[in-house]
Amino acid sequence: MHSIPFKVFIKPEFNVTDSIIGFGAAALIGYPNRLLKGELILSLNNTYVLDGTTVIHDFLSLDTGVRPSV
């Protein structure tokens, strides 16, 4: 039986006015010893964004994606 390797991560992103702090998981898709493979990514984030009228928006966001990996 083939198990799906995965990893968990913490994601801090900051700039002058905005921030995203979250946690998530990435699961390997494809075979570990092959050249062509990727990751499925899912993260839950707390986001602070300062808009053009100087109002700060605070909300939860869910990021999903697929990315190639080596």
C-alpha positions, 0 to 999 in steps of 0.5 A: 500500500502506498502512503501519501507523504504530507507536511504541515507548515506555518505561513507568516507573510508581512509587509508594511501595512498587511499581514497573513498568518496561517497554518496548513498542509501540503500533500505530495502528488506523484511518485517521490522518486520521479521527476514529475511530481507536485503538491496539493496545498491547503492553508487557513489564514488570519489576514489583516489588510489596510485598504486605500481609505485607511480602513483595516480589514480582518478576516479568515482566508482559505488558500488552496493550490497545486504547485510543482515540486522537485 
